[in-house]
Amino acid sequence: MVNNLKICKSIKDLQKKKNAVILSHYYQENSIQDISDYVGDSLALARWASQTTADIIILCGVHFMAETAKILNPKKRVFIPDINANCSLAISCPYDDFFKFIKNYPNHTVISYVNTSASIKALTDIVVTSSNACYIVETFHKNAKLIFAPDRNLGNYINSVTGRNMVLWDGACHVHEQFSLEKILELKQKYPSALIIAHPECKSIVLKVADYISSTTGLLNYVSISKKNIFIVATESGIIHKMKMNNSKKIFIPVPPSNSTCICNECNFMRLNTLEKLYYCLKYETPEITIEKEIMMKAVKPINKMLELSKKMKL
């Protein structure tokens, strides 16, 4: 605890000296969330990154989030505490394979989930997040030819909600893919009054038993306004820290992965970032996010389209 307090003070001192902002995702470890200037989902992080006046951005999340911050701030320096903090969804969609894939579907609009590399965004017409995906898809004509990548589970969910028939890339999040219906029903039997809440990256069989489906921000908002006091949470367990902070008298039960006896399901990439790594990242200004200029110029267009459309959306 003492060491953490010392590291936190050192981080804050360095922040002030270097005019740095710390942006953190809800799936980060508790200590990182607590010290961050802003904690949010991918849409919120993109918005804050586009508006910051800081000289340095430290993105505590995964690589594609830091890339998005850099794309929106090409003249600022952007860092991530651990360069190996990647994303299973982004990894599941390699550039060469996706390039060939979209060539098989001429005259299709390419919609990419924000959980993709900068190079995939450069091939994209518009980017979406789980917060705004359905809203943005519904801005297209009902008969529009659409490709969605890389999450097949989120794509299937969007299709079911909007009545579309988007062509889906076959990728998935390793965290949300691991939730099993059996484990969830066991928890429901143990806590019969609990509501099941789930992220749309979960498999359809899990979403069928969910009482509420939404993005991380949507889930956070829902548990705050709900009159229920017990929730079974089917998403990365890092979100529970903020849920408890906002709702101290409510109970949140993380769903464990299907192949494990542990009590929660954590993203091994997200958890590569630690408070100590955050300190060294800020102190030595490394590892830094760099992206080819041509890719940034192409990738910023679909991101800006998303941000502009999202201004009209009620969150």
N, C-alpha and C positions, 0 to 999 in steps of 0.2 A: 504494500500500500504506500509506504514511504517513497519507494523508488518510483512508483507511478506518479505520485504527487510532484516529485522532482522533475520527472520527464515532462509532465504536463506544463509545469512552470517554464521549463526551458523551451518547450514548443511555443508557448504564448509569447515569450520574449523574442524568439526568432521571427515569429509571425509579424510582430510589431515592427521589428527592425527591417524586415524585407518586404513589408506590405504584401503579405501572402494571405490567401483565403483557403480554408480547408472545407471541401465539399465531401460529404459522406453519404453512402447508400445505407438504407435500413438494414441491409444484410451484413454490415460490418460488426465487429465485436463491440461490446458495450462501451468500453473505454474510448474507442475511436469515435463512436457516435456522440459521446458526452463532451468531447473536446472540440468537435467540429463546429464551424460557424453555421453551416446549413446541413440538415439531414433530410433526404428525400428520395423519391423514386427516380427513374431514368428521365421522365419528362421534367420534373422539378430541377434535377441537376443540370439538364440542358438549358433550361430557362435561366437559372442562376449563373451558369457559365457564360451565357450570352449577355448578361447585364453587369457583370462584376467590373469594378474599377481597380481591382488588385493587380499588381505587377506579376505575381506568381500565383498559380492555381495548383493546389495539391488535391488530387482526386483520389479519395479513399473508396475504392470500389474495384471494378475489373477493367481490363485494358480498353475495351471498346468505349467505356464511359470517359476515360481520360482522352482517348482519341477524339470523341465528340467535343469535349471541352477545347481541345487544341484546334479543331476545325472551325469552331465558332470564335476562336481567339488566336488567329494565326501569328499575331505579333507579340503575344504573351508567352511566357514559359510555363509549361504544364508538366507536372510530375506525378508519379504514382509510387507509393511506398515499396511495392514489390513488382517488378516488371513481369514476373511470371504469373501474376494474377490475371489469368485469361478467363474465358467464358466457354462452357461446353457448347452453347448454341453457336457462337461465332466460329469455333473450331469446326463444327459440323457443316459449315458452308464455305469450302475453299473457293478462291476466286476462279481458277481455271474451270472447275467443275460447274460452278454456277453460271459462268459466261456461256458455256456450251448449253446448259439447261435452258436459259432464256432464249437462245437462238432457235430452239425447237418450238417456241411459242411466239411467232411474229405477231405484231399488232396488239400485244398484251402490255398493260401498264404494270410496272414492277413496283410492288410495295414491300419494303424491307422493314422488319422489326429492328428496333434500335440496337438489339443484341447481335450486331454484325460488325465486321471489320470496316475500316474506312474504305478499303478497296471495293467491298460489296456495296457500300453506300454510293460509291461513284458510279455503279451500274444501275442505280435505283432512281425511280421517278418521285417517290415520296416515302419518307420514313414514318413509322408509327411506334408508339409505346403501348404497353398493355392498358394504360389509362385512356388513350384516345383512339385505339385501333378501330373499334366498332364505329365510332363517330366519323372517323376519316373515311373508312370504307363506304359508309352510307352516303358520302358526298358524291360518289361515282354513280352513274346511271345503273339501273338494275341489271341491264344486259352487258355492262362493260366487261371486257376480257381482262382479268386480273391474275397476276402471279403474286403469291405471298411466300416469303422466306424469313427465317429458316425454320420456325417452330411449327411443326405439323399439328400439335395439340392446340396451340393458340389459334392457328389457322382454321382448324375444324370448329372451334368454339365461335370464331367470328362468322364463319359460314352459317352455323346454326342460328345465330342471333339475327343476322342481316338477311338471310335467305339467299346468299350468294353461292357461287360455285367456283371459288378461286382455285387456281392450280397451286398445289402446295409442295414446297421443298420438304424433303424428309429429314428434318432435324428435330432435336428435343433437348430440353434442359435436364441435366443429369440429376438435379435435386428433385424437381417436380415429377420426373419420370419414375422415381423410386417409391412414391407413395402407393400403397396398396389398399384396395377396397377392404380387404380382410382386417387390416390393422385399424382402419377408420371405424368400421362397424364394431370392432371389439371395444374401442373407446366410447362409442355411442352407447353400447350396452352398459358400460361401466358408469357413464355420465348421461343418462337418458334425457335430462333437461337441457343438455348443451346443444348449441347451434354449431353446425359444421360450416366453416367458411374456407374457401379455396381460391387459389390463384388460377387464372385460365390457362396457365402452362401445364396444369395437371392433365392426366389422361381423361378421356371422356367418361370412362366408367366411374372415376372419382367425382367428376363434376355432376354426374347424375344424382348423387346422394347429397350434394352440398345444398345447404339452405341459402347460401349467398356466395356469389362468384364475383371477384373484382380484382383490380390491380392492388399493389401494396398500399397505395394511398387510399384507394377505395375501401379496402379491408379495415384500415386504421379508422377511417371516418365512420364506417358502419358500426364497429364495436363500441364507439363512443356514444352514438345516438341510440343504439339498441337498448331495450329495456331488459334484455336477458343478461345474466351475470356469468355464464359459463360458455366458453367457446373452444371448439376443437379446430386447431389452426393447421391447414394444409398448405403451407408455403415455407420458405426458408425461415428457420427459427429465430434469426436475428431480429425479425420484426416484432417479436414479443417484448423486447426491451422497451420500445416506444409505446406499445399497447399498454404495458404495465405502468409506465410513467404517466400516461394520459388517463388511465382507469385503474387506480390503485385498489379498488374494492372488487374488481372483477377477476375472474380466473381464466387463464389461457393455457390450453393443453396442446403442446406441439405434437404433430403426428410423426412417429418415427419412420425411417425408411423400411421397406419391406424385407430387406436382407440383413437386418441388424437388430440387436436388442437395446441399442442406445435409445435415450428418451427424446432425441430431437434429430432433425435432418438439416445439416449445415452444408453450405457450399464450400468445398475445399479450396476453391480458387479465391473466393472472397476472404476466407480466413487466413490467407497468406499474409495479408496486411496486418501489422501489429503496431502497438503504440511506439515501441522502440524503433521499428523501421520508419514510422512516420517522422520521428525525431531526426534520424540520420538523413532521411530524404530531404527534409527542410534545411538541415545544417549544411550538407554537402551538395545540395541541389542536384541530386541524381537518385534514381534513373529518370531521365527526361524523355518525354514523348516527342518523337519527330515523325513527320509524314511528308511524303513528296508533295511539292507544290501543286502539281497537276491533279493529283488525287484529291487534295483538299479543295481545290477550286470546283471540282465536280461534285464532291460529297456534300459541300455546304448547301447546295441548292435544294436537295430533297429534305434536309434538316430544317432549313428556313421555311420551306413550304409547310412542314409539320407545325412549326412554332406559330406561324401566321394563322393557320386554320384553327389551332388549339386555343387561340385567343377568344374565339366565339363559343367555346365549349364550356358548359357548366360542370365543374368538378365537384 
